[in-house]
Amino acid sequence: MKTQQLALLVVAGVALGGAGLYVRSRQAAGFQQSKASLGAPVLGKLDASTIQGLRITAGTNQLNLVKSGDNWTVKERGGYNANFASIQDFVRKLVDLKATQPVSVGPSRLAALELTAPDKGPGVLVELLGADGKASRSLLLGKKVNKESKGDDAFGGGSWPIGRYVQVDGKLDSIAMVNEVLANAEPKPDDWLEKDWIKVEQPVAVSVTHSVATNSFALVRTNEFAGWSLADAAPAEKLDTTKLGSFGTLLSSPSFDDVVTDPKEETLGFAGGTKAVVKTAAGWTYEFQVGKAQEADRYPFRFTVAAELATQRVPGKDEKPEDKEKLDKEFAEKLKKQQDKLAAEKALSKWTFLTSRWSIDPLFKNRSELFEDPKKDETKPAAGADAPVFTAPNLPGAN
């Protein structure tokens, strides 16, 4: 055998031996080839209809979204309704979650990808629950992957997330980078609440009662288009119309931040808080209670609602027979909407809410804040006093 051939055989043997050692070292370290296929759904053919609950865990915090009949509820908020649109969107993303890069790692590399159990690291665990409340599938969310920009494009530099590392069902061979960040996969119950709330329409009477009696007031108007007047105004009390606009839209599109699951009267301060009664042109009556400010300038808020709904339509004086069917149908549809609104708002009245001040700001006004500033007229010059004298210019040809 020639010397050159012998050298080649030696090199090949060393290479094969090295490859064998590398394979054995990877196996010893627990490295497994990812079975995730590029562009394939990481959760396989997931049937969304089988999902009866979602559990999200991060650190010591946990969120449970539970399907109850046709509704979803937030367990950590006493079974308050969850936002179905948010859940639907989240589940759709899980179904469409695709691998953009299969990843083969061993146990020692999981921490670098932040694929650690929530109680041991920054990983976020999403569990899909069946009808028995047990997890049927799981998805561990790890490190987010960012796209960097050097400032030479329309985005002007910086970075933004384009994907995330995930591990499916706790299997080492199921790790992949996916095409979604799933940013709302956080155990924050208030973020998942259904925020549709009360809606006060066309208020015509507003009375606000403060703990200090002299701060209380009552405003009334003849219809939803008329101006407000003070129910018991003294001769010297002149309303400033520019300060009353917010009462016409009072709680017309309010929002709340959270619900209180264990309301304690001694901490919420309803006893010494503000009370208000609002009546609308359509015969609805709302009674509100505002407690003392909690952290983040949020206020406890309660309400009751009642309405006198006409259930029979009174035909017009000159109503034609051919119009009756159409008008009856329109009346029935409107009545149904009002009945549904009343039922929904009555169901909400059993809860205690936390709302930001701006949403109910008119209820914080004191009586003295509704009037014109008595010093405002002092700055105006008296009629005719120091009025500028206008002198017409001499025009050519004028005599």
C-alpha positions, 0 to 999 in steps of 0.5 A, a space after each residue: 500500500 502506498 504511503 499516500 493511500 495509507 494517509 488517506 485511510 488514517 484521515 478517514 478513520 479519524 473523521 469517522 471516529 470523530 463523527 461517532 464521538 460527536 453523535 455519542 456526545 450529542 446523545 449523552 447531552 440529550 440533543 434530539 432532532 426537532 420533528 417540527 416541519 418548516 411551515 407546518 402547524 406546531 400543534 398539528 390539526 388542532 380542533 378548536 371546538 374541543 378547547 373548553 378552557 385555557 390556562 396561562 401561567 407565568 411565575 406565580 401568576 395564573 389565569 383560567 379562562 373557562 367555557 361555560 355554556 356559550 360563554 367564556 368566563 374569567 375564574 380569577 374574577 369570580 366568573 365574570 364574562 371574558 372577552 370572547 373576541 380576544 379568546 377567539 383571536 388567541 385560539 385562532 393564532 394557536 391553530 395557525 401557529 407555524 414553525 419558521 425554524 425547527 430547533 434541535 437542542 439539549 436540556 442544557 440549552 433550554 434556559 438560553 431560549 427561555 424555555 423553562 417552567 414558569 416556576 423556574 424561569 421566564 417561560 410562559 405555559 399555555 395549556 389547552 383544557 378539555 371538558 374535564 378541566 385537564 390539560 390536553 395540550 400544552 405550549 411553553 412560550 420562550 424567548 421572543 425573536 426580534 428583527 433588527 433594523 439599521 435605520 436604512 429603511 422606512 422604519 427608521 431603525 430599532 427592533 420589533 418581535 417577529 416570532 418566538 421559541 416554543 416547546 409543544 407538550 413538553 417534548 424535547 423534539 418539538 422545539 421550534 421558532 414560530 411566526 407569532 409572538 402571542 403577546 397577550 399570553 399573560 396571566 392578567 385577568 383584567 386584560 381578558 374581561 368583557 368590557 362592554 358596559 352600561 350605556 346611558 342615552 339622552 339624559 334629561 335629569 342628573 342629581 349628584 349628592 356629595 358627602 358635603 351637602 353644599 356641594 350637591 346639585 341637580 340639573 334638569 332639561 326638557 329634552 335631550 336637545 335643550 340646555 340644562 338648568 339648575 333645579 333649585 338655583 338661587 338668584 345669584 347662581 348663574 350657570 356657565 353653559 360651557 361647563 355643562 356639556 359633559 352632562 349631556 354625554 355622561 356615561 354614554 360610552 364609559 369603560 371600566 378597568 377591573 371588577 372587585 371580586 371580594 368587595 369590602 365596604 370598609 376599604 371601598 368607602 361607598 358610605 362616604 362617597 358620591 351618589 347620583 341619579 340619572 334619568 333619560 328621555 326614554 324613561 330609564 333611571 340609573 343610580 350610581 355610587 362612587 367610593 374612595 380612590 384606590 391605587 392608580 387613581 381608580 374608583 369603586 363604582 356600583 349602579 342599579 338600573 330600571 326602565 319603563 318600557 312601552 310594550 304596546 304601540 299606539 297607532 298614529 291618528 292618520 296611520 294607513 292600514 298598509 303601514 301597520 305591519 311595517 310599523 309593528 315590526 319596527 316597534 317590536 325590534 326596537 322593544 327587543 333591543 331595549 329589553 335585551 339592553 335592560 337585562 344585560 345591564 341588570 346582570 352587571 349591576 350585581 358587580 362592583 367595578 373599578 373605573 378611572 376618574 375620566 370615565 365618570 368625571 362629571 360626578 366629581 363636580 361640585 355645585 360651585 364649579 357649575 357657575 360663571 366666574 363672578 370676576 369674568 365680567 370685571 375684565 370687560 370694558 363698560 359699553 362705550 367706555 374708551 371706545 376707539 374713534 374711527 376717522 374716515 380717511 380723506 379720499 381723492 375728490 371728496 368735498 
